[in-house]
Amino acid sequence: MLIIPLHPYFKRALFVFLIFISPLIVKSQVITLANGFAHNDYLHKHPLLDAESNGYTHIEADVFLHGNKLVVAHINPYFKGKRTLENLYLEPLLEQVGKNNGHVYAGSDQPVTLMIDIKSDADKTYAELQQVLEKYRTMLSSYNNGTVSTRAVTIVLSGHKPYNVIKNEQNRLVFIDEDLQKSAEDTAVNNVFTMASCKYSKLLKWKGTGNISKREEQRLCSYVSIAHKNGEQVRLWASPDNQAVWKEMLSCGVDLINTDKLVALKNFLISSNGNYPRVN
């Protein structure tokens, strides 16, 4: 076999070329995570991009109405006026959808859910949000006179939810995250709810050490089953970020694992490859 040595200049040029294209290769190989939920994404170094680079299809941002701006912040919006919902999330998402043939992820038609956790007055914040979302209507899922149209991005509201306003709207660009503990009482009126969530500690005390009790396991699976009958995805927030808890939640049918450990959960979900029991 004849081996032809490469000229040093060619080697250097090849090395530079590989460095240049490597981000593009990585981007095209992102595996989307149907069960991953990036909690408080905006607290990461690169809001939205950190979640997307790890394949998350469910992303959360806390939003305050500050003046006439929708400011992304967890507690105090007063010094974060430049960090708006539009420039951190909606604008880049629209740009991505335009580049990727109507999808957020290149080569994947997996829709993305952006959960907006409203921290200020529900009705006033929603009134401003409605005006902002109109600019992005072409990429947003919608409800129109009894029909839901799913597009690249679905907006789900949490926190201070304007439920009474939304349930009476015949045309809207948002849906609501229901209280999981009320899912047995409520029904999915006019396709208002797409998700049902609650704080982990309100249902379970188990932290992942030893085995979960049968009582707690049955309690979780029961709530999941009810939510699924209503057509809602289930999420428990503030859950312990460890594999034992992740496995148990998935085995009980919890759809979305809430995490601040983006890489750790991504690796866990990819390695499990969906091989866990699910409830009906």
C-alpha positions as CSV (number, residue, x, y, z in Angstrom):
1,M,0.0,0.0,0.0
2,L,1.4,3.3,-1.1
3,I,1.3,6.1,1.5
4,I,1.8,9.6,0.3
5,P,2.9,12.1,3.0
6,L,1.0,15.3,3.3
7,H,2.7,18.6,2.7
8,P,3.0,20.6,6.0
9,Y,1.0,23.5,4.5
10,F,-1.8,21.1,3.4
11,K,-1.9,19.6,6.9
12,R,-2.3,23.1,8.4
13,A,-5.0,24.0,5.9
14,L,-6.9,20.8,6.7
15,F,-6.6,21.4,10.4
16,V,-8.0,25.0,10.1
17,F,-10.8,23.6,7.9
18,L,-11.8,21.0,10.4
19,I,-11.9,23.5,13.2
20,F,-14.1,25.7,11.1
21,I,-16.7,23.1,10.2
22,S,-16.7,21.2,13.5
23,P,-19.4,23.3,15.1
24,L,-21.6,22.7,12.1
25,I,-21.1,19.0,12.3
26,V,-21.9,19.0,16.0
27,K,-25.0,21.1,15.4
28,S,-26.3,18.7,12.8
29,Q,-25.9,15.7,15.1
30,V,-27.9,17.0,18.0
31,I,-30.2,14.4,19.4
32,T,-33.5,15.9,20.5
33,L,-34.8,14.9,23.9
34,A,-38.5,14.3,24.1
35,N,-38.4,13.8,27.9
36,G,-36.0,16.6,28.9
37,F,-37.1,19.9,30.4
38,A,-34.5,22.7,30.8
39,H,-35.5,24.4,34.0
40,N,-34.7,28.1,34.3
41,D,-32.8,28.0,31.0
42,Y,-32.0,31.8,31.2
43,L,-29.8,31.1,34.3
44,H,-27.3,29.3,32.0
45,K,-24.4,31.1,30.4
46,H,-26.1,31.1,27.0
47,P,-29.9,31.3,27.3
48,L,-31.7,29.0,24.8
49,L,-28.4,28.0,23.1
50,D,-27.2,25.9,26.0
51,A,-30.5,24.0,26.1
52,E,-30.6,23.6,22.3
53,S,-27.0,22.4,22.1
54,N,-28.0,19.5,24.4
55,G,-31.2,18.7,22.4
56,Y,-33.9,20.0,24.9
57,T,-37.3,20.4,23.4
58,H,-38.9,21.9,26.5
59,I,-37.4,25.1,27.8
60,E,-38.5,27.5,30.6
61,A,-38.0,31.2,31.2
62,D,-39.4,33.4,34.1
63,V,-40.9,36.6,32.9
64,F,-41.9,39.9,34.5
65,L,-43.8,42.8,33.0
66,H,-41.5,45.7,33.7
67,G,-42.9,48.9,32.3
68,N,-43.9,47.8,28.8
69,K,-41.2,45.2,28.5
70,L,-41.4,41.4,29.1
71,V,-38.1,41.0,31.1
72,V,-36.6,37.6,31.7
73,A,-35.6,37.3,35.4
74,H,-36.2,35.0,38.3
75,I,-36.6,37.6,41.1
76,N,-35.7,41.2,40.3
77,P,-36.3,42.6,36.8
78,Y,-35.2,46.1,37.6
79,F,-31.6,45.8,36.4
80,K,-32.2,43.4,33.5
81,G,-34.2,45.5,31.1
82,K,-32.1,44.4,28.1
83,R,-32.8,40.7,28.8
84,T,-36.2,40.5,27.2
85,L,-38.3,37.5,26.1
86,E,-37.9,38.7,22.5
87,N,-34.2,39.0,22.3
88,L,-33.3,36.0,24.4
89,Y,-35.9,33.6,23.0
90,L,-38.5,34.6,20.4
91,E,-36.1,36.3,17.9
92,P,-33.5,33.5,17.8
93,L,-36.2,30.9,17.6
94,L,-37.8,32.6,14.6
95,E,-34.4,32.9,13.0
96,Q,-33.8,29.2,13.5
97,V,-37.2,28.2,12.1
98,G,-36.5,30.3,9.1
99,K,-33.1,28.6,8.5
100,N,-34.3,25.0,9.2
101,N,-37.3,24.7,6.9
102,G,-39.9,25.5,9.5
103,H,-38.3,23.7,12.4
104,V,-36.2,24.7,15.4
105,Y,-33.7,21.9,15.0
106,A,-32.0,21.2,11.7
107,G,-33.0,17.8,10.4
108,S,-35.7,17.3,13.0
109,D,-39.4,18.1,13.0
110,Q,-39.6,17.8,16.8
111,P,-41.6,20.9,18.1
112,V,-40.2,22.9,20.9
113,T,-42.2,24.0,23.9
114,L,-41.3,27.4,25.5
115,M,-42.8,27.6,29.0
116,I,-43.2,31.2,30.1
117,D,-43.5,31.3,33.9
118,I,-45.3,34.6,34.6
119,K,-44.0,36.3,37.8
120,S,-46.0,39.5,37.6
121,D,-49.7,40.3,37.3
122,A,-51.3,37.5,35.3
123,D,-53.8,39.6,33.2
124,K,-51.6,42.6,32.6
125,T,-48.6,40.5,31.6
126,Y,-50.7,38.3,29.3
127,A,-52.1,41.4,27.6
128,E,-48.6,42.6,26.7
129,L,-47.5,39.0,25.8
130,Q,-50.4,38.8,23.3
131,Q,-49.1,41.8,21.4
132,V,-45.6,40.5,21.4
133,L,-46.5,37.0,20.2
134,E,-48.4,38.3,17.2
135,K,-45.1,39.2,15.6
136,Y,-44.1,35.5,15.8
137,R,-47.5,33.9,14.8
138,T,-46.1,32.1,11.8
139,M,-44.0,29.8,14.1
140,L,-46.4,29.4,17.0
141,S,-48.9,26.7,17.7
142,S,-52.4,28.1,18.0
143,Y,-56.0,27.5,19.1
144,N,-58.7,28.7,16.7
145,N,-62.4,28.0,17.2
146,G,-61.9,24.5,18.5
147,T,-59.0,23.5,16.4
148,V,-55.4,23.2,17.6
149,S,-52.7,23.8,15.0
150,T,-49.2,22.6,16.1
151,R,-46.2,24.5,14.7
152,A,-42.5,24.8,15.4
153,V,-42.9,26.4,18.9
154,T,-45.7,26.0,21.5
155,I,-46.1,28.6,24.2
156,V,-47.3,27.2,27.6
157,L,-47.9,29.6,30.5
158,S,-47.1,28.8,34.1
159,G,-46.8,30.7,37.4
160,H,-49.4,33.5,37.5
161,K,-51.7,32.1,34.9
162,P,-54.5,34.1,33.3
163,Y,-56.8,31.1,33.3
164,N,-60.2,33.0,33.3
165,V,-59.1,35.1,30.3
166,I,-57.7,32.2,28.2
167,K,-60.5,29.7,28.8
168,N,-62.9,32.1,27.1
169,E,-60.7,32.9,24.1
170,Q,-61.6,31.4,20.8
171,N,-58.4,32.4,19.1
172,R,-55.0,32.4,21.0
173,L,-51.3,31.5,20.7
174,V,-50.8,30.1,24.2
175,F,-51.8,27.1,26.4
176,I,-51.6,26.6,30.1
177,D,-49.7,24.3,32.5
178,E,-52.3,22.8,34.8
179,D,-51.8,22.1,38.5
180,L,-51.3,18.3,38.5
181,Q,-53.0,17.9,41.8
182,K,-56.2,19.4,40.3
183,S,-56.2,17.3,37.2
184,A,-58.7,14.9,38.7
185,E,-61.2,17.8,39.2
186,D,-60.5,19.8,36.0
187,T,-61.0,18.8,32.4
188,A,-59.2,20.1,29.4
189,V,-61.7,22.9,28.5
190,N,-61.2,24.1,24.9
191,N,-57.7,22.6,24.8
192,V,-56.5,25.0,27.4
193,F,-54.1,22.6,29.1
194,T,-51.2,20.7,27.4
195,M,-49.2,20.0,30.5
196,A,-49.8,19.2,34.2
197,S,-47.1,20.1,36.7
198,C,-46.6,20.3,40.5
199,K,-43.7,20.6,42.9
200,Y,-42.1,17.2,43.5
201,S,-42.2,17.5,47.3
202,K,-46.0,17.9,47.2
203,L,-46.3,14.4,45.9
204,L,-43.2,12.6,47.1
205,K,-40.7,12.6,50.0
206,W,-38.4,10.1,48.5
207,K,-35.0,11.6,47.4
208,G,-33.6,8.7,45.5
209,T,-31.9,6.8,48.4
210,G,-33.0,3.2,48.8
211,N,-36.3,2.1,47.3
212,I,-39.4,4.3,46.9
213,S,-42.3,3.2,49.0
214,K,-45.2,1.4,47.2
215,R,-47.6,4.1,48.6
216,E,-45.6,6.9,47.0
217,E,-45.1,5.0,43.8
218,Q,-48.8,4.3,43.4
219,R,-49.6,7.9,44.3
220,L,-47.4,9.2,41.5
221,C,-48.6,6.7,38.9
222,S,-52.2,7.6,39.7
223,Y,-51.7,11.3,39.1
224,V,-49.8,10.5,35.9
225,S,-52.6,8.3,34.7
226,I,-55.3,10.9,35.2
227,A,-53.3,13.6,33.5
228,H,-52.6,11.3,30.5
229,K,-56.3,10.6,30.2
230,N,-56.8,14.4,29.9
231,G,-54.1,14.5,27.1
232,E,-51.6,16.3,29.3
233,Q,-47.9,15.8,29.6
234,V,-46.7,15.4,33.3
235,R,-43.8,17.3,34.9
236,L,-42.6,17.5,38.5
237,W,-40.5,20.6,39.3
238,A,-37.9,21.0,42.0
239,S,-37.3,17.2,41.8
240,P,-34.0,15.7,43.1
241,D,-31.5,15.8,40.2
242,N,-30.2,12.2,40.3
243,Q,-30.6,9.1,38.2
244,A,-32.6,7.1,40.8
245,V,-35.3,9.7,40.8
246,W,-35.2,10.2,37.0
247,K,-35.6,6.4,36.5
248,E,-38.6,6.2,38.9
249,M,-40.4,9.1,37.4
250,L,-39.9,7.7,33.9
251,S,-41.1,4.3,35.0
252,C,-44.3,5.8,36.4
253,G,-44.9,7.6,33.1
254,V,-43.7,11.2,33.9
255,D,-43.2,12.7,30.5
256,L,-40.8,15.6,31.3
257,I,-37.8,15.4,33.6
258,N,-37.2,18.9,35.0
259,T,-33.4,19.6,35.5
260,D,-30.7,22.2,35.9
261,K,-28.1,19.6,35.0
262,L,-28.5,19.7,31.2
263,V,-25.6,17.5,30.2
264,A,-26.1,14.9,32.9
265,L,-29.8,14.4,32.1
266,K,-29.0,14.4,28.4
267,N,-26.5,11.6,28.8
268,F,-28.9,9.6,31.0
269,L,-31.8,9.9,28.5
270,I,-29.6,9.0,25.5
271,S,-28.1,6.0,27.3
272,S,-31.5,4.7,28.4
273,N,-32.7,5.0,24.8
274,G,-36.3,5.0,26.0
275,N,-35.9,1.5,27.5
276,Y,-38.1,2.0,30.6
277,P,-41.6,0.8,31.5
278,R,-44.4,3.2,31.0
279,V,-47.9,3.4,32.5
280,N,-50.9,3.5,30.2
